[in-house]
Structure formats: C-alpha cells, structure tokens
C-alpha cells in the first residue's frame, strides 16, 4: 500500500469556525487552481447566502443534499434518505479522481444519527483517489474518524455572544 | 454608554483554522455587501498566495504591514516599528466608520511581544465606530482581550500532520 499524497483534515468541537475554516481552505485550494467539490450534509442557510454565492462564482462544485438537523426535521426518514444520497454523491466524488479537494461539510451529524454507517464512511475516505484531499466538519467526530485524519482541530467555545443574550447577527453568525 | 451594535470575535489557540475561519467570516460579510478591511500584523505567505488574491478581486482593503514572527526577524527593532505602524493603520480603520468589519490578523503576537501596548489595543477596539465588527486572530490571546470579546473560540490541536513527519503541503497548509 502506497502512502496517500493527499490529506484528511477534520474540524470538530462545539465552537465557531469549523465550516468557516473549511471554507478558507477551499479558497486557498481554489487560488492554486485546484478542482474543489463540496457536499453539504446539513442544509445550512449561512452557506447559502454567503460562501455558497461566492463558490458559485468560483466554479466550485457544490451540492447541498442534506435536510437539516434532526431536531429541525419534519420527516426523519426522508432526512436520513437525503443524507444517504449525499453520501453516494460524496463517495463518487472521492473515488472519481476528478477532485483535488472534497469538503464534507457537517458530515459527522449523519454518522452520529446512524443515517450513514461509520464503516462505509471510513472506507469511502480510505478508498478515495490518491490525489483527493478531504476536509470534514462537524461536532462530536467519532474517534475512528479522528484516527483516520492527518490533521484534526477542535474548535472549542471559550465564550459566545449567545450566552450573553445577544441575538445572532446577520453577516457574522449566519 | 450605549451598547455596541457590533461584535468582537476572537480566534485563538494552538490549532489550525484561526485565520481561515476569519477569512470565512470575511467572505460572508462581503457576500452581504459589507465593507471589509484586513490588517495583517504578521506577514504570512499563505494569505498572500491564496486568500489575499481573492480578497484583491473582491475589493477588500488589505494591508500586510507585519514583518514576520520574532524568530524569523533579522531586525527586531524594525519588526516592532512595522507592527506599531500597522496598529496606527488599524486604529484609524476602527474609528473611521468606513468599515463594517475589520480583521486584525495575528494581532496577538505584537501584543505578546510587547511591541504594541495592550491598553492601547483595548482602547482602540473599545473606541471603534459602533458599526464596525472586529475579528482578531492569534495564539495566546491576553485575558483582557478575551474579556473584551463577544465571541471567542479556541482552535485546539487534536492531531497534526506535522507531528507525524509529513511536510506542509501546498494548497492546504500554506
């Protein structure tokens, strides 16, 4: 088995900046002429209005395939089905050899909900094209995913405006 | 004293993603039509080649005024002087009312080196225009800065490719 030239980066923890940092890495990759793909496992308004708009301009292939967090979902079976579909798309992207970087945004949630099998996820990442770097975000990353990652960062909340009763502010929080 | 409508965000810790997350927030702000300014207190190649290229395209006002980390500096007095100049520029941006967001990238270093007085830094932030949100990045944020922040995140290193002897990879690490 040859050593992967590519990397797996993981941003986890309960703090801010997991997806924002992934987005920063995405832009860095784009600026170098890399082909980048994004699969969003949880539909997130903040990416739609901000980063997604830019990603579209930059020709980054973007798939929002998730259906929200469980506690937002009106139909859990449907949400699980969407997550599994997103995983099929992601697996294809990872193995295709077409991408220098694939971002699996909020990927830990469907794993932790049991919507996607952890073993299948690990295999998809291990079985990726050797050129394809992977960036994974989400809280409570399973230990096996941490083990697989080359670089992992915990975004830890030290202090949050919410805690002080300040409402989310457009342009910063979402 | 009226409550600031704007926020102070702080990304600190020894892990990855402090500046990348600030960059993500910058893009989100830009996508909403905000006027954004960036002052880099430490010259960093990674921003030059990646984010900075994009920022230029987006008309974000960008000042790289730092001169590297102390351990990279051939002339500490000159580096300190550059950091103080950067701080003058930043203070002007903060108070001008021209910016919806000002990013002080790697701002904690000149504070910790004693190049910029902490009290002066705190006053510049407190004395900013009420519309101007501030994002500060850097390791080892002084506790007074944490106190001033509305939202603070510690990027904590769980695992790093460097630790395993893998060299920095263009497009991801810098």
Interface residues (C-beta under 8 A of the other chain):
Chain A: X7 X9 X10 X11 X12 X13 X15 X16 X17 X18 X19 X20 X21 X22 X23 X24 X25 X27 X28 X29 X30 X31 X32 X34 X46 X49 X50 X51 X53 X54 X100 X101 X133 X146 X149 X150 X151 X152 X153 X154 X155 X156 X157 X158 X159 X160 X161 X164 X166 X169 X170 X171 X172
Chain B: X7 X9 X10 X11 X12 X13 X15 X16 X17 X18 X19 X20 X21 X22 X23 X24 X25 X27 X28 X29 X30 X31 X32 X34 X46 X49 X50 X51 X53 X54 X100 X101 X133 X146 X149 X150 X151 X152 X153 X154 X155 X156 X157 X158 X159 X160 X161 X164 X166 X169 X170 X171 X172
